[in-house]
Amino acid sequence: MRVAIIGGGISGIASAFYLLKRNHEVDLYESKEQIGGRAGSDLLDGRWVDFGGKNIGKNYIRFREFVETCNNPEFEYFGINTSQLINGRIVKLNRDGAKLYNLIKVIHLCGLPGFIKIYPHIKAILHDRSQGVLASDHFKKLSDQSDNLTLAEYLPRRCIDNVVRPITIRMNGAEPDECYPGNFGSNLSLVVDSYEQLVTGMHQLLNTFISRHINTSLKLLKEHRVISVTRNQKSLQIGYRNPEGTGTEQYDRIISALPAHDLATLLDNSLPEAANLFRQINYFPVGIAIVKYKNDVFPENRRAMIFDRDSPLSNAGAYGINDLNMVRYTYSGRISRSIITEQTSPETVIGLGETIASPYFNIAENCKEAFVYKYFSKGLCGYSAQHHLLLEKIDRIIEKMNGFGVTGDYRRGASIEACFRAASECVDNVIGD
Ligand SMILES: Cc1cc2nc3c(=O)[nH]c(=O)nc-3n(C[C@H](O)[C@H](O)[C@H](O)COP(=O)(O)OP(=O)(O)OC[C@H]3O[C@@H](n4cnc5c(N)ncnc54)[C@H](O)[C@@H]3O)c2cc1C
């Protein structure tokens, strides 16, 4: 079959991976000059660095299968070694390898009532990892019972402030009062994983995949913005705009691998009812700066710090286990939204991060050598209340355009592994067995 994929981010690449495995012909449309989407690689002082998708869980089974087919590049252990600022006090969150210490720490931070409420959900994930995604059976049930409340209402205050908020602002860009219990499983599954990083980064991995398949079954159409998807009696049609003008192309199948808000814009004319439903899925801004300093900023035993709710800086951490002189500053959450916008200059944003983090790390006396910065106005997905019901409604409408499928970070969760799982399910659905 000839299949078009719209979007060259992780979800689009994952869809291409599963289609090529089944020997289909794939055209991958990407509106920008570069693939990778929100993984957003950039050159820092001659080295490719990644903004998103840096941490790869040991339980990322599908993604690791993909990695193996791309010359199997090396991973390095990253671990956690994080501290958190709680009411002006530095609290060491966890120690590498110290399971009992870490468990007691979590119970202490959550408070017993909070821990008792969260624990059955952690247990469900540990028992069956496939439950730790959006719209799994366990979390559908929780959603039906409790999504009339926000996470902030569902859990005790101490648990929210000390444990849940640092998770939601990092993974959803959202405050706990903007998130819902039924979706929290996709976050919890990441919390109970442990992490590694690709030594040579995501940029090289994705490009290895593309170069392996290009000129055979894969055509990469960079700078091709898809502007319409329609169906006539015989086939599906894509309308696109590229630097030379506009054009159309026919396909047997089409997969959208766009974030919900971009897909809503694309479907406004052909499936307006679905477009309106996609607009109910909330995305939140995130700013990320990666700054290289002359000397080490972090000590080895404290490579990151989570800041509290009064700070626009949500966390600052070492870029890699051996990059203690490179800081990844992340800005997300409500306060950050009120201070940082698309117009704020990178220098201002980085200066703000340095002022906040310098009392805890070697920044003030250090020399800044280079930086890269990105601001995603719709960077992290916060989903919606009763998200699984919304997805079911969307699927009923999408089905009407036979041969068209949709995947993305709003289907199974935002992690790279969840994007791979959603893509695999979408390909199964669209192509059939
Ligand atoms: C700051 C940040 C840190 C993260 N860290 C991690 C992490 O450590 N570990 C982890 O597992 N996950 C992480 N994630 C999550 C993960 O990186 C994202 O969920 C994933 O990259 C999303 O990929 P996507 O393909 O679904 O969407 P996108 O990356 O948004 O891809 C969509 C693509 O479609 C293109 N496009 C848009 N409109 C059109 C159009 N009309 N026609 C053609 N192309 C179009 C865009 O240019 C883009 O390339 C992070 C995310 C962010 C933002």
The ligand as an SDF file (V2000), in Angstrom:
LIG
                    3D

 53 58  0  0  0  0  0  0  0  0999 V2000
   10.5230   19.6580   26.6370 C   0  0  0  0  0  0  0  0  0  0  0  0
   10.1370   18.2320   26.4510 C   0  0  0  0  0  0  0  0  0  0  0  0
   10.8590   17.2380   27.1100 C   0  0  0  0  0  0  0  0  0  0  0  0
   10.5030   15.9050   26.9400 C   0  0  0  0  0  0  0  0  0  0  0  0
   11.2540   14.9350   27.5290 N   0  0  0  0  0  0  0  0  0  0  0  0
   10.9590   13.6240   27.3280 C   0  0  0  0  0  0  0  0  0  0  0  0
   11.7840   12.5930   27.8600 C   0  0  0  0  0  0  0  0  0  0  0  0
   12.8180   12.8750   28.4790 O   0  0  0  0  0  0  0  0  0  0  0  0
   11.4190   11.2960   27.6390 N   0  0  0  0  0  0  0  0  0  0  0  0
   10.3140   10.9650   26.9250 C   0  0  0  0  0  0  0  0  0  0  0  0
   10.0280    9.7790   26.7720 O   0  0  0  0  0  0  0  0  0  0  0  0
    9.5150   11.9290   26.3990 N   0  0  0  0  0  0  0  0  0  0  0  0
    9.8280   13.2460   26.5660 C   0  0  0  0  0  0  0  0  0  0  0  0
    9.0500   14.2190   26.0050 N   0  0  0  0  0  0  0  0  0  0  0  0
    7.8910   13.8140   25.2140 C   0  0  0  0  0  0  0  0  0  0  0  0
    8.2270   13.5260   23.7600 C   0  0  0  0  0  0  0  0  0  0  0  0
    9.4010   14.1610   23.3590 O   0  0  0  0  0  0  0  0  0  0  0  0
    7.0570   14.0260   22.9200 C   0  0  0  0  0  0  0  0  0  0  0  0
    5.8690   13.4660   23.3770 O   0  0  0  0  0  0  0  0  0  0  0  0
    7.2330   13.6290   21.4620 C   0  0  0  0  0  0  0  0  0  0  0  0
    8.4250   14.1830   20.9540 O   0  0  0  0  0  0  0  0  0  0  0  0
    6.0240   14.0960   20.6690 C   0  0  0  0  0  0  0  0  0  0  0  0
    6.1930   13.6970   19.3430 O   0  0  0  0  0  0  0  0  0  0  0  0
    5.0230   13.7890   18.2660 P   0  0  0  0  0  0  0  0  0  0  0  0
    5.5810   13.2260   17.0260 O   0  0  0  0  0  0  0  0  0  0  0  0
    3.7800   13.1870   18.7990 O   0  0  0  0  0  0  0  0  0  0  0  0
    4.7030   15.3400   18.0910 O   0  0  0  0  0  0  0  0  0  0  0  0
    5.6960   16.5220   17.4800 P   0  0  0  0  0  0  0  0  0  0  0  0
    7.0370   16.2620   17.9900 O   0  0  0  0  0  0  0  0  0  0  0  0
    5.0030   17.7590   17.7880 O   0  0  0  0  0  0  0  0  0  0  0  0
    5.6760   16.1880   15.9370 O   0  0  0  0  0  0  0  0  0  0  0  0
    4.7220   16.7010   15.0470 C   0  0  0  0  0  0  0  0  0  0  0  0
    5.4490   17.0600   13.7480 C   0  0  0  0  0  0  0  0  0  0  0  0
    4.4820   17.4500   12.7850 O   0  0  0  0  0  0  0  0  0  0  0  0
    4.9600   18.5730   12.0560 C   0  0  0  0  0  0  0  0  0  0  0  0
    3.7690   19.2470   11.5180 N   0  0  0  0  0  0  0  0  0  0  0  0
    2.8720   20.0320   12.1700 C   0  0  0  0  0  0  0  0  0  0  0  0
    1.8740   20.4120   11.3350 N   0  0  0  0  0  0  0  0  0  0  0  0
    2.1500   19.8350   10.1300 C   0  0  0  0  0  0  0  0  0  0  0  0
    1.4780   19.8110    8.8690 C   0  0  0  0  0  0  0  0  0  0  0  0
    0.3090   20.4400    8.6750 N   0  0  0  0  0  0  0  0  0  0  0  0
    2.0450   19.1330    7.8340 N   0  0  0  0  0  0  0  0  0  0  0  0
    3.2280   18.4430    8.0100 C   0  0  0  0  0  0  0  0  0  0  0  0
    3.9000   18.4190    9.1940 N   0  0  0  0  0  0  0  0  0  0  0  0
    3.3550   19.0840   10.2460 C   0  0  0  0  0  0  0  0  0  0  0  0
    5.7380   19.3600   13.0950 C   0  0  0  0  0  0  0  0  0  0  0  0
    6.6730   20.2350   12.4950 O   0  0  0  0  0  0  0  0  0  0  0  0
    6.3950   18.2410   13.8990 C   0  0  0  0  0  0  0  0  0  0  0  0
    7.6560   17.8920   13.3860 O   0  0  0  0  0  0  0  0  0  0  0  0
    9.3960   15.5660   26.1290 C   0  0  0  0  0  0  0  0  0  0  0  0
    8.6730   16.5590   25.4780 C   0  0  0  0  0  0  0  0  0  0  0  0
    9.0490   17.8810   25.6050 C   0  0  0  0  0  0  0  0  0  0  0  0
    8.2770   18.9290   24.8670 C   0  0  0  0  0  0  0  0  0  0  0  0
  1  2  1  0
  2  3  1  0
  2 52  2  0
  3  4  2  0
  4  5  1  0
  4 50  1  0
  5  6  2  0
  6  7  1  0
  6 13  1  0
  7  8  2  0
  7  9  1  0
  9 10  1  0
 10 11  2  0
 10 12  1  0
 12 13  2  0
 13 14  1  0
 14 15  1  0
 14 50  1  0
 15 16  1  0
 16 17  1  0
 16 18  1  0
 18 19  1  0
 18 20  1  0
 20 21  1  0
 20 22  1  0
 22 23  1  0
 23 24  1  0
 24 25  2  0
 24 26  1  0
 24 27  1  0
 27 28  1  0
 28 29  2  0
 28 30  1  0
 28 31  1  0
 31 32  1  0
 32 33  1  0
 33 34  1  0
 33 48  1  0
 34 35  1  0
 35 36  1  0
 35 46  1  0
 36 37  1  0
 36 45  1  0
 37 38  2  0
 38 39  1  0
 39 40  1  0
 39 45  2  0
 40 41  1  0
 40 42  2  0
 42 43  1  0
 43 44  2  0
 44 45  1  0
 46 47  1  0
 46 48  1  0
 48 49  1  0
 50 51  2  0
 51 52  1  0
 52 53  1  0
M  END
$$$$
